Amino acid sequence: MAKFTCNFISYTLKRTVDITVVLPTPTIPDSMGMTGDGHPHHTPKEKYPVVYLLHGMGNNHAQWTGYTNVELFAEERQIAIVNISAENKSYVKVGGDDFFTFVSQELPDFVTGMFPVSTKPEDTYIAGLSMGGFGTLVHALSFPERFKAFGAFSAAVHLNPGALMGDDPVAAANSEAPAEYNPSELAKKIAAEGKAFPKAYIACGAKDFLYEANQQFRDELIALGADVTWDEHPDYGHEWRFWNLEIEKFLDWLPRTDVYAQQGKRQI
């Protein structure tokens, strides 16, 4: 596994942004097996599929790799992971910060330009927890043609991005986003236009204050014709132990067709 922490100037946000990129690399067992010329190589045979993995409120680019085993999971499954620092801006345009354009346009342009990461929609996935689950829904449903699948873990489905910047984040998570960022409205638009939904993986702990909202949104997507996989756990609330379980399940669930998936999970 190679882990890159990058700081680059965003032309969208007009300032530097921190991201973490995790890439599979040859392991020690790989090197012992060698390759055709007797040497292991760091240059991949094919570009890697990628998950853009979004953090929750109060977090940054380091929390997913710090609080979960996602590096191990990604290495085993030979898939790239991209984490960013989106502050508490919900991955949309809030005030003068346009994180919607940053995530939808500039981030994939930077990542696929700098790293051996695929640009193909069939190799591209997005997922996130809480506020990042909201961001996942907004981007996956705004651009369904760009993603093969998405994962929303304990998603703040009814988040009001502007209100999140106030003093009551729980209230903000139980209000509504404007139509352009409202997951329900975006899903209805996909159905009305006859477009295909990306495959959906939605999960929430039964003790989570967002549990009912996630159940309801699951049912909305199914009614609109989306292919939805649901997972829950009776003993977890809004917490990292649950998300650590779910990110591994999500990576195993992904409907991958890339060459690395065909090789199967490798031992680390």
TIBAPA-472942 format. One record per atom (N, C-alpha, C): residue number from 1; x, y, z; atom name. Coordinates in steps of 0.2 Angstrom, whole numbers. Layout:
(NUM (X Y Z) CA)
...
! end
This chain:
(1 (4 -6 0) N)
(1 (0 0 0) CA)
(1 (4 6 0) C)
(2 (3 11 -4) N)
(2 (6 18 -4) CA)
(2 (1 23 -2) C)
(3 (3 27 3) N)
(3 (-2 32 5) CA)
(3 (1 39 4) C)
(4 (-2 43 0) N)
(4 (0 50 -2) CA)
(4 (-4 55 2) C)
(5 (-1 59 6) N)
(5 (-5 65 8) CA)
(5 (-3 71 4) C)
(6 (-7 74 1) N)
(6 (-6 79 -4) CA)
(6 (-9 86 -2) C)
(7 (-6 91 -4) N)
(7 (-8 98 -3) CA)
(7 (-8 102 -9) C)
(8 (-13 103 -12) N)
(8 (-13 107 -19) CA)
(8 (-18 113 -19) C)
(9 (-16 117 -24) N)
(9 (-20 123 -24) CA)
(9 (-26 122 -29) C)
(10 (-32 123 -26) N)
(10 (-38 122 -29) CA)
(10 (-40 129 -33) C)
(11 (-41 128 -40) N)
(11 (-43 134 -43) CA)
(11 (-51 135 -42) C)
(12 (-54 130 -39) N)
(12 (-61 131 -38) CA)
(12 (-62 135 -31) C)
(13 (-58 133 -26) N)
(13 (-59 136 -19) CA)
(13 (-54 141 -18) C)
(14 (-49 142 -23) N)
(14 (-45 148 -22) CA)
(14 (-40 147 -16) C)
(15 (-39 141 -14) N)
(15 (-34 140 -8) CA)
(15 (-32 133 -9) C)
(16 (-27 131 -4) N)
(16 (-25 124 -4) CA)
(16 (-30 119 -1) C)
(17 (-30 113 -3) N)
(17 (-34 108 0) CA)
(17 (-30 102 1) C)
(18 (-31 99 7) N)
(18 (-28 92 9) CA)
(18 (-32 86 6) C)
(19 (-28 82 4) N)
(19 (-32 75 2) CA)
(19 (-27 69 4) C)
(20 (-30 64 5) N)
(20 (-26 57 5) CA)
(20 (-28 53 0) C)
(21 (-23 50 -3) N)
(21 (-24 45 -9) CA)
(21 (-21 38 -7) C)
(22 (-24 33 -6) N)
(22 (-22 26 -5) CA)
(22 (-22 22 -11) C)
(23 (-16 19 -13) N)
(23 (-15 15 -19) CA)
(23 (-12 9 -17) C)
(24 (-15 3 -20) N)
(24 (-12 -3 -20) CA)
(24 (-5 -3 -22) C)
(25 (0 -7 -19) N)
(25 (6 -8 -22) CA)
(25 (8 -16 -21) C)
(26 (14 -18 -24) N)
(26 (16 -25 -23) CA)
(26 (18 -26 -16) C)
(27 (15 -32 -14) N)
(27 (17 -34 -7) CA)
(27 (23 -38 -7) C)
(28 (25 -40 -1) N)
(28 (31 -44 0) CA)
(28 (30 -51 -3) C)
(29 (24 -54 -2) N)
(29 (22 -60 -6) CA)
(29 (22 -59 -13) C)
(30 (20 -54 -16) N)
(30 (20 -52 -23) CA)
(30 (28 -52 -25) C)
(31 (32 -49 -21) N)
(31 (39 -48 -23) CA)
(31 (42 -55 -23) C)
(32 (40 -60 -19) N)
(32 (43 -66 -19) CA)
(32 (41 -70 -25) C)
(33 (35 -69 -27) N)
(33 (33 -73 -33) CA)
(33 (36 -70 -39) C)
(34 (38 -63 -39) N)
(34 (42 -60 -44) CA)
(34 (37 -59 -50) C)
(35 (39 -56 -56) N)
(35 (36 -56 -62) CA)
(35 (39 -59 -68) C)
(36 (37 -58 -74) N)
(36 (40 -61 -79) CA)
(36 (48 -60 -80) C)
(37 (50 -54 -78) N)
(37 (57 -53 -79) CA)
(37 (61 -54 -73) C)
(38 (58 -57 -68) N)
(38 (61 -58 -61) CA)
(38 (62 -53 -56) C)
(39 (58 -47 -58) N)
(39 (58 -42 -53) CA)
(39 (51 -39 -52) C)
(40 (49 -37 -46) N)
(40 (42 -34 -45) CA)
(40 (42 -27 -48) C)
(41 (37 -25 -50) N)
(41 (36 -18 -52) CA)
(41 (31 -14 -49) C)
(42 (32 -7 -48) N)
(42 (27 -3 -45) CA)
(42 (22 0 -50) C)
(43 (24 0 -57) N)
(43 (20 2 -62) CA)
(43 (14 -3 -63) C)
(44 (8 -1 -61) N)
(44 (2 -6 -62) CA)
(44 (1 -7 -69) C)
(45 (-2 -13 -71) N)
(45 (-3 -15 -77) CA)
(45 (-9 -12 -80) C)
(46 (-14 -10 -76) N)
(46 (-20 -6 -77) CA)
(46 (-21 -1 -72) C)
(47 (-25 4 -74) N)
(47 (-26 10 -69) CA)
(47 (-31 7 -64) C)
(48 (-31 9 -58) N)
(48 (-35 6 -53) CA)
(48 (-42 9 -52) C)
(49 (-47 5 -51) N)
(49 (-53 8 -49) CA)
(49 (-53 12 -43) C)
(50 (-58 16 -41) N)
(50 (-57 21 -36) CA)
(50 (-63 22 -32) C)
(51 (-63 23 -26) N)
(51 (-68 25 -21) CA)
(51 (-67 32 -19) C)
(52 (-71 37 -20) N)
(52 (-70 44 -17) CA)
(52 (-74 43 -11) C)
(53 (-70 43 -5) N)
(53 (-73 42 2) CA)
(53 (-74 48 6) C)
(54 (-80 50 7) N)
(54 (-81 57 10) CA)
(54 (-82 56 18) C)
(55 (-79 61 22) N)
(55 (-79 61 29) CA)
(55 (-86 65 31) C)
(56 (-87 64 38) N)
(56 (-92 67 41) CA)
(56 (-90 74 44) C)
(57 (-95 77 48) N)
(57 (-94 84 51) CA)
(57 (-89 83 56) C)
(58 (-85 89 56) N)
(58 (-79 89 60) CA)
(58 (-73 85 59) C)
(59 (-73 81 53) N)
(59 (-68 77 51) CA)
(59 (-64 80 46) C)
(60 (-59 77 43) N)
(60 (-55 79 38) CA)
(60 (-52 73 34) C)
(61 (-47 74 29) N)
(61 (-45 69 25) CA)
(61 (-42 63 29) C)
(62 (-40 64 35) N)
(62 (-36 59 39) CA)
(62 (-41 54 43) C)
(63 (-47 55 44) N)
(63 (-51 51 48) CA)
(63 (-53 44 46) C)
(64 (-54 44 39) N)
(64 (-56 37 37) CA)
(64 (-50 32 38) C)
(65 (-44 35 36) N)
(65 (-38 30 37) CA)
(65 (-36 30 44) C)
(66 (-38 34 48) N)
(66 (-36 34 55) CA)
(66 (-40 30 59) C)
(67 (-47 30 58) N)
(67 (-51 27 63) CA)
(67 (-54 20 60) C)
(68 (-52 18 54) N)
(68 (-55 12 51) CA)
(68 (-49 8 48) C)
(69 (-50 2 46) N)
(69 (-45 -2 42) CA)
(69 (-45 -1 35) C)
(70 (-48 4 32) N)
(70 (-49 5 25) CA)
(70 (-43 4 21) C)
(71 (-37 6 24) N)
(71 (-31 5 20) CA)
(71 (-29 -3 19) C)
(72 (-30 -7 24) N)
(72 (-30 -14 23) CA)
(72 (-35 -17 18) C)
(73 (-41 -15 19) N)
(73 (-46 -17 15) CA)
(73 (-45 -15 7) C)
(74 (-43 -9 6) N)
(74 (-41 -7 -1) CA)
(74 (-35 -11 -4) C)
(75 (-30 -12 0) N)
(75 (-25 -16 -2) CA)
(75 (-26 -23 -4) C)
(76 (-30 -26 0) N)
(76 (-33 -33 -1) CA)
(76 (-36 -33 -7) C)
(77 (-40 -28 -9) N)
(77 (-45 -28 -14) CA)
(77 (-42 -25 -21) C)
(78 (-36 -22 -20) N)
(78 (-33 -18 -25) CA)
(78 (-38 -13 -28) C)
(79 (-39 -8 -24) N)
(79 (-43 -2 -26) CA)
(79 (-41 4 -23) C)
(80 (-41 10 -27) N)
(80 (-39 16 -24) CA)
(80 (-44 19 -20) C)
(81 (-42 23 -15) N)
(81 (-46 27 -10) CA)
(81 (-44 34 -10) C)
(82 (-49 38 -11) N)
(82 (-47 46 -11) CA)
(82 (-51 49 -5) C)
(83 (-48 52 -1) N)
(83 (-51 56 5) CA)
(83 (-49 63 4) C)
(84 (-54 68 6) N)
(84 (-52 75 5) CA)
(84 (-54 78 12) C)
(85 (-52 84 12) N)
(85 (-54 89 18) CA)
(85 (-60 94 15) C)
(86 (-66 93 17) N)
(86 (-71 97 15) CA)
(86 (-74 101 20) C)
(87 (-70 102 26) N)
(87 (-73 106 31) CA)
(87 (-80 104 33) C)
(88 (-84 108 35) N)
(88 (-91 107 37) CA)
(88 (-96 109 31) C)
(89 (-93 109 25) N)
(89 (-97 112 19) CA)
(89 (-102 107 16) C)
(90 (-102 101 18) N)
(90 (-107 96 15) CA)
(90 (-106 94 8) C)
(91 (-100 96 5) N)
(91 (-99 94 -2) CA)
(91 (-103 98 -7) C)
(92 (-106 103 -5) N)
(92 (-110 107 -9) CA)
(92 (-107 115 -9) C)
(93 (-111 119 -12) N)
(93 (-109 126 -12) CA)
(93 (-112 129 -6) C)
(94 (-108 132 -2) N)
(94 (-110 135 4) CA)
(94 (-107 142 5) C)
(95 (-110 147 5) N)
(95 (-107 154 5) CA)
(95 (-102 155 -1) C)
(96 (-96 156 0) N)
(96 (-91 157 -5) CA)
(96 (-88 151 -7) C)
(97 (-89 146 -4) N)
(97 (-85 139 -5) CA)
(97 (-89 135 -9) C)
(98 (-87 133 -15) N)
(98 (-90 129 -20) CA)
(98 (-87 122 -20) C)
(99 (-89 118 -14) N)
(99 (-86 111 -14) CA)
(99 (-90 107 -19) C)
(100 (-96 109 -21) N)
(100 (-99 105 -26) CA)
(100 (-95 104 -32) C)
(101 (-93 110 -35) N)
(101 (-89 110 -41) CA)
(101 (-82 106 -40) C)
(102 (-79 108 -34) N)
(102 (-73 105 -32) CA)
(102 (-73 97 -32) C)
(103 (-78 94 -29) N)
(103 (-79 87 -29) CA)
(103 (-81 84 -36) C)
(104 (-85 87 -39) N)
(104 (-88 84 -45) CA)
(104 (-84 85 -51) C)
(105 (-79 90 -51) N)
(105 (-75 92 -57) CA)
(105 (-68 92 -56) C)
(106 (-66 96 -51) N)
(106 (-58 97 -50) CA)
(106 (-55 91 -47) C)
(107 (-58 88 -42) N)
(107 (-55 83 -38) CA)
(107 (-54 77 -43) C)
(108 (-58 74 -46) N)
(108 (-57 69 -51) CA)
(108 (-52 70 -56) C)
(109 (-52 77 -59) N)
(109 (-47 79 -64) CA)
(109 (-40 79 -61) C)
(110 (-39 81 -54) N)
(110 (-33 81 -51) CA)
(110 (-30 74 -50) C)
(111 (-35 70 -47) N)
(111 (-33 63 -45) CA)
(111 (-31 58 -51) C)
(112 (-35 59 -56) N)
(112 (-34 54 -62) CA)
(112 (-28 57 -66) C)
(113 (-27 63 -65) N)
(113 (-21 66 -69) CA)
(113 (-14 65 -66) C)
(114 (-14 64 -59) N)
(114 (-8 63 -55) CA)
(114 (-7 56 -53) C)
(115 (-12 52 -53) N)
(115 (-11 45 -50) CA)
(115 (-14 40 -55) C)
(116 (-12 34 -55) N)
(116 (-14 29 -60) CA)
(116 (-21 26 -58) C)
(117 (-26 31 -58) N)
(117 (-33 30 -56) CA)
(117 (-37 30 -63) C)
(118 (-42 26 -63) N)
(118 (-46 25 -69) CA)
(118 (-51 31 -70) C)
(119 (-52 33 -76) N)
(119 (-57 38 -77) CA)
(119 (-64 35 -79) C)
(120 (-64 29 -80) N)
(120 (-70 25 -82) CA)
(120 (-76 25 -77) C)
(121 (-82 27 -79) N)
(121 (-88 27 -74) CA)
(121 (-88 20 -71) C)
(122 (-87 15 -75) N)
(122 (-88 8 -72) CA)
(122 (-83 6 -67) C)
(123 (-78 10 -66) N)
(123 (-72 9 -61) CA)
(123 (-73 14 -56) C)
(124 (-78 18 -56) N)
(124 (-78 24 -51) CA)
(124 (-84 24 -46) C)
(125 (-83 24 -40) N)
(125 (-88 24 -35) CA)
(125 (-87 30 -30) C)
(126 (-92 31 -26) N)
(126 (-92 36 -21) CA)
(126 (-96 34 -15) C)
(127 (-93 36 -9) N)
(127 (-96 33 -3) CA)
(127 (-94 38 3) C)
(128 (-98 38 8) N)
(128 (-97 43 14) CA)
(128 (-101 41 20) C)
(129 (-99 44 25) N)
(129 (-103 43 32) CA)
(129 (-106 50 34) C)
(130 (-112 50 37) N)
(130 (-115 56 40) CA)
(130 (-116 61 35) C)
(131 (-112 67 36) N)
(131 (-112 72 31) CA)
(131 (-109 70 25) C)
(132 (-104 66 25) N)
(132 (-102 63 19) CA)
(132 (-106 58 15) C)
(133 (-111 55 19) N)
(133 (-116 51 16) CA)
(133 (-121 56 12) C)
(134 (-123 61 15) N)
(134 (-127 66 12) CA)
(134 (-123 69 5) C)
(135 (-117 70 6) N)
(135 (-113 72 0) CA)
(135 (-113 67 -5) C)
(136 (-112 60 -3) N)
(136 (-112 55 -8) CA)
(136 (-119 55 -12) C)
(137 (-124 55 -8) N)
(137 (-131 55 -11) CA)
(137 (-131 61 -16) C)
(138 (-129 67 -14) N)
(138 (-130 73 -19) CA)
(138 (-126 72 -25) C)
(139 (-120 69 -25) N)
(139 (-116 69 -31) CA)
(139 (-117 62 -35) C)
(140 (-119 57 -32) N)
(140 (-121 51 -35) CA)
(140 (-128 52 -39) C)
(141 (-132 56 -36) N)
(141 (-139 57 -39) CA)
(141 (-139 63 -44) C)
(142 (-134 67 -43) N)
(142 (-133 73 -48) CA)
(142 (-130 71 -54) C)
(143 (-125 66 -54) N)
(143 (-122 63 -59) CA)
(143 (-122 56 -60) C)
(144 (-128 53 -61) N)
(144 (-128 45 -60) CA)
(144 (-124 42 -66) C)
(145 (-123 45 -71) N)
(145 (-119 42 -76) CA)
(145 (-111 42 -75) C)
(146 (-109 45 -70) N)
(146 (-102 45 -68) CA)
(146 (-100 39 -63) C)
(147 (-105 36 -60) N)
(147 (-103 31 -55) CA)
(147 (-107 25 -56) C)
(148 (-103 19 -55) N)
(148 (-106 13 -55) CA)
(148 (-110 11 -49) C)
(149 (-108 14 -43) N)
(149 (-112 12 -37) CA)
(149 (-110 17 -32) C)
(150 (-114 18 -27) N)
(150 (-112 22 -21) CA)
(150 (-114 19 -15) C)
(151 (-111 22 -9) N)
(151 (-112 19 -2) CA)
(151 (-114 25 2) C)
(152 (-119 24 6) N)
(152 (-121 30 11) CA)
(152 (-122 26 17) C)
(153 (-117 28 22) N)
(153 (-117 25 29) CA)
(153 (-120 30 34) C)
(154 (-125 29 37) N)
(154 (-128 33 42) CA)
(154 (-129 40 39) C)
(155 (-131 41 33) N)
(155 (-132 47 29) CA)
(155 (-136 52 32) C)
(156 (-134 58 33) N)
(156 (-138 64 35) CA)
(156 (-143 66 29) C)
(157 (-148 62 27) N)
(157 (-152 62 21) CA)
(157 (-155 69 21) C)
(158 (-157 72 26) N)
(158 (-161 78 26) CA)
(158 (-157 84 28) C)
(159 (-151 83 27) N)
(159 (-146 89 30) CA)
(159 (-147 95 26) C)
(160 (-147 101 30) N)
(160 (-148 107 27) CA)
(160 (-140 110 28) C)
(161 (-137 110 22) N)
(161 (-130 112 22) CA)
(161 (-128 119 26) C)
(162 (-133 124 24) N)
(162 (-132 131 27) CA)
(162 (-133 131 35) C)
(163 (-138 127 37) N)
(163 (-139 126 44) CA)
(163 (-134 123 48) C)
(164 (-130 118 44) N)
(164 (-125 114 48) CA)
(164 (-119 119 50) C)
(165 (-119 125 47) N)
(165 (-113 130 50) CA)
(165 (-116 133 56) C)
(166 (-122 132 58) N)
(166 (-124 135 64) CA)
(166 (-122 131 71) C)
(167 (-126 132 76) N)
(167 (-125 129 83) CA)
(167 (-128 123 84) C)
(168 (-132 120 80) N)
(168 (-136 114 81) CA)
(168 (-136 109 76) C)
(169 (-130 105 75) N)
(169 (-129 101 70) CA)
(169 (-135 95 69) C)
(170 (-138 93 75) N)
(170 (-143 88 75) CA)
(170 (-149 91 72) C)
(171 (-151 97 73) N)
(171 (-157 100 70) CA)
(171 (-155 101 62) C)
(172 (-149 103 61) N)
(172 (-147 104 53) CA)
(172 (-148 97 50) C)
(173 (-147 92 53) N)
(173 (-147 85 50) CA)
(173 (-154 83 49) C)
(174 (-159 86 52) N)
(174 (-166 84 52) CA)
(174 (-170 89 49) C)
(175 (-167 94 45) N)
(175 (-171 99 41) CA)
(175 (-170 97 33) C)
(176 (-170 101 29) N)
(176 (-170 99 22) CA)
(176 (-166 104 18) C)
(177 (-162 101 13) N)
(177 (-158 104 8) CA)
(177 (-162 108 3) C)
(178 (-160 113 0) N)
(178 (-163 116 -6) CA)
(178 (-164 111 -11) C)
(179 (-168 112 -16) N)
(179 (-170 107 -21) CA)
(179 (-164 104 -25) C)
(180 (-159 109 -26) N)
(180 (-153 107 -30) CA)
(180 (-149 102 -27) C)
(181 (-149 102 -20) N)
(181 (-145 97 -16) CA)
(181 (-149 92 -12) C)
(182 (-156 92 -14) N)
(182 (-160 87 -10) CA)
(182 (-160 80 -13) C)
(183 (-158 75 -9) N)
(183 (-157 68 -12) CA)
(183 (-164 66 -15) C)
(184 (-169 67 -11) N)
(184 (-176 65 -14) CA)
(184 (-178 68 -20) C)
(185 (-177 74 -21) N)
(185 (-178 78 -27) CA)
(185 (-174 75 -33) C)
(186 (-167 74 -31) N)
(186 (-163 72 -36) CA)
(186 (-164 65 -39) C)
(187 (-167 61 -34) N)
(187 (-169 54 -36) CA)
(187 (-175 54 -40) C)
(188 (-180 58 -39) N)
(188 (-186 59 -43) CA)
(188 (-184 61 -50) C)
(189 (-179 66 -50) N)
(189 (-177 68 -57) CA)
(189 (-174 63 -61) C)
(190 (-170 59 -58) N)
(190 (-167 53 -62) CA)
(190 (-173 49 -65) C)
(191 (-178 47 -60) N)
(191 (-183 43 -63) CA)
(191 (-187 46 -68) C)
(192 (-189 53 -67) N)
(192 (-193 56 -72) CA)
(192 (-189 57 -79) C)
(193 (-183 57 -79) N)
(193 (-179 58 -85) CA)
(193 (-177 51 -88) C)
(194 (-179 45 -85) N)
(194 (-178 39 -87) CA)
(194 (-171 36 -87) C)
(195 (-167 40 -83) N)
(195 (-160 38 -82) CA)
(195 (-159 32 -78) C)
(196 (-153 28 -78) N)
(196 (-152 23 -74) CA)
(196 (-149 25 -67) C)
(197 (-151 22 -62) N)
(197 (-148 24 -55) CA)
(197 (-141 20 -55) C)
(198 (-136 23 -51) N)
(198 (-131 19 -49) CA)
(198 (-133 14 -44) C)
(199 (-130 8 -43) N)
(199 (-132 3 -38) CA)
(199 (-131 7 -31) C)
(200 (-135 5 -27) N)
(200 (-135 9 -20) CA)
(200 (-134 4 -14) C)
(201 (-129 6 -10) N)
(201 (-128 2 -4) CA)
(201 (-129 7 2) C)
(202 (-134 6 6) N)
(202 (-136 10 11) CA)
(202 (-136 7 18) C)
(203 (-133 9 23) N)
(203 (-132 6 29) CA)
(203 (-133 11 35) C)
(204 (-136 9 41) N)
(204 (-137 13 46) CA)
(204 (-138 8 53) C)
(205 (-135 10 58) N)
(205 (-136 7 64) CA)
(205 (-143 8 67) C)
(206 (-146 3 70) N)
(206 (-152 4 73) CA)
(206 (-153 9 78) C)
(207 (-147 10 82) N)
(207 (-147 15 87) CA)
(207 (-146 22 85) C)
(208 (-145 23 79) N)
(208 (-143 29 76) CA)
(208 (-149 34 76) C)
(209 (-148 40 77) N)
(209 (-153 45 77) CA)
(209 (-156 47 70) C)
(210 (-152 44 65) N)
(210 (-153 45 58) CA)
(210 (-156 38 55) C)
(211 (-158 34 59) N)
(211 (-160 27 57) CA)
(211 (-166 27 53) C)
(212 (-171 30 55) N)
(212 (-178 31 52) CA)
(212 (-177 35 45) C)
(213 (-173 40 45) N)
(213 (-173 44 39) CA)
(213 (-169 40 34) C)
(214 (-164 35 36) N)
(214 (-161 31 31) CA)
(214 (-166 26 28) C)
(215 (-170 23 33) N)
(215 (-175 18 30) CA)
(215 (-180 21 25) C)
(216 (-182 27 27) N)
(216 (-187 30 22) CA)
(216 (-184 31 16) C)
(217 (-178 34 16) N)
(217 (-174 35 9) CA)
(217 (-173 29 5) C)
(218 (-171 24 9) N)
(218 (-170 17 5) CA)
(218 (-177 15 2) C)
(219 (-182 16 5) N)
(219 (-189 14 2) CA)
(219 (-191 19 -4) C)
(220 (-189 25 -3) N)
(220 (-190 30 -9) CA)
(220 (-186 28 -15) C)
(221 (-180 26 -14) N)
(221 (-176 24 -20) CA)
(221 (-179 17 -23) C)
(222 (-181 13 -19) N)
(222 (-183 6 -22) CA)
(222 (-190 8 -25) C)
(223 (-194 12 -23) N)
(223 (-200 14 -26) CA)
(223 (-199 17 -33) C)
(224 (-193 21 -34) N)
(224 (-192 24 -40) CA)
(224 (-188 20 -45) C)
(225 (-186 13 -43) N)
(225 (-183 9 -47) CA)
(225 (-176 8 -46) C)
(226 (-173 10 -41) N)
(226 (-166 9 -40) CA)
(226 (-165 2 -37) C)
(227 (-159 0 -38) N)
(227 (-156 -7 -35) CA)
(227 (-153 -5 -29) C)
(228 (-156 -7 -23) N)
(228 (-153 -4 -17) CA)
(228 (-152 -11 -12) C)
(229 (-146 -11 -10) N)
(229 (-144 -15 -4) CA)
(229 (-144 -12 2) C)
(230 (-147 -15 7) N)
(230 (-148 -12 14) CA)
(230 (-144 -16 19) C)
(231 (-141 -13 24) N)
(231 (-138 -16 29) CA)
(231 (-139 -12 36) C)
(232 (-140 -15 41) N)
(232 (-140 -12 48) CA)
(232 (-138 -17 53) C)
(233 (-137 -14 59) N)
(233 (-134 -18 65) CA)
(233 (-138 -15 71) C)
(234 (-141 -20 75) N)
(234 (-145 -18 80) CA)
(234 (-141 -15 86) C)
(235 (-135 -16 86) N)
(235 (-131 -13 92) CA)
(235 (-127 -7 91) C)
(236 (-127 -4 85) N)
(236 (-123 2 84) CA)
(236 (-127 8 83) C)
(237 (-124 14 85) N)
(237 (-127 20 83) CA)
(237 (-123 24 78) C)
(238 (-122 31 79) N)
(238 (-118 35 75) CA)
(238 (-111 34 77) C)
(239 (-107 29 74) N)
(239 (-100 28 77) CA)
(239 (-96 25 72) C)
(240 (-89 25 74) N)
(240 (-84 23 69) CA)
(240 (-84 15 69) C)
(241 (-85 12 75) N)
(241 (-85 5 74) CA)
(241 (-90 2 69) C)
(242 (-96 5 69) N)
(242 (-100 3 63) CA)
(242 (-98 4 57) C)
(243 (-95 10 56) N)
(243 (-93 12 49) CA)
(243 (-87 8 47) C)
(244 (-83 6 52) N)
(244 (-77 1 50) CA)
(244 (-80 -5 47) C)
(245 (-85 -8 50) N)
(245 (-88 -14 48) CA)
(245 (-91 -13 41) C)
(246 (-94 -7 40) N)
(246 (-98 -6 34) CA)
(246 (-93 -5 28) C)
(247 (-88 -1 29) N)
(247 (-83 0 23) CA)
(247 (-81 -6 20) C)
(248 (-79 -11 24) N)
(248 (-77 -18 22) CA)
(248 (-82 -21 18) C)
(249 (-88 -21 21) N)
(249 (-94 -24 17) CA)
(249 (-95 -21 11) C)
(250 (-95 -14 11) N)
(250 (-96 -11 5) CA)
(250 (-91 -12 -1) C)
(251 (-85 -13 1) N)
(251 (-79 -14 -4) CA)
(251 (-80 -21 -7) C)
(252 (-83 -26 -2) N)
(252 (-84 -33 -5) CA)
(252 (-90 -33 -9) C)
(253 (-95 -28 -8) N)
(253 (-101 -28 -12) CA)
(253 (-101 -25 -19) C)
(254 (-96 -21 -20) N)
(254 (-95 -17 -26) CA)
(254 (-96 -21 -32) C)
(255 (-100 -19 -37) N)
(255 (-101 -23 -43) CA)
(255 (-95 -21 -48) C)
(256 (-89 -24 -46) N)
(256 (-83 -22 -50) CA)
(256 (-82 -27 -56) C)
(257 (-80 -24 -61) N)
(257 (-78 -28 -67) CA)
(257 (-71 -27 -70) C)
(258 (-67 -24 -65) N)
(258 (-60 -22 -67) CA)
(258 (-55 -28 -67) C)
(259 (-49 -28 -70) N)
(259 (-45 -34 -70) CA)
(259 (-43 -36 -63) C)
(260 (-42 -31 -58) N)
(260 (-40 -33 -51) CA)
(260 (-45 -37 -48) C)
(261 (-51 -35 -49) N)
(261 (-57 -39 -46) CA)
(261 (-57 -46 -48) C)
(262 (-55 -47 -54) N)
(262 (-55 -54 -57) CA)
(262 (-49 -58 -54) C)
(263 (-44 -54 -51) N)
(263 (-39 -58 -48) CA)
(263 (-41 -60 -41) C)
(264 (-46 -57 -38) N)
(264 (-48 -59 -31) CA)
(264 (-44 -56 -26) C)
(265 (-47 -57 -20) N)
(265 (-44 -53 -14) CA)
(265 (-37 -57 -12) C)
(266 (-32 -53 -11) N)
(266 (-25 -55 -10) CA)
(266 (-24 -55 -3) C)
(267 (-19 -59 -1) N)
(267 (-16 -59 6) CA)
(267 (-11 -54 7) C)
(268 (-11 -51 13) N)
(268 (-7 -45 14) CA)
(268 (-2 -47 20) C)
! end
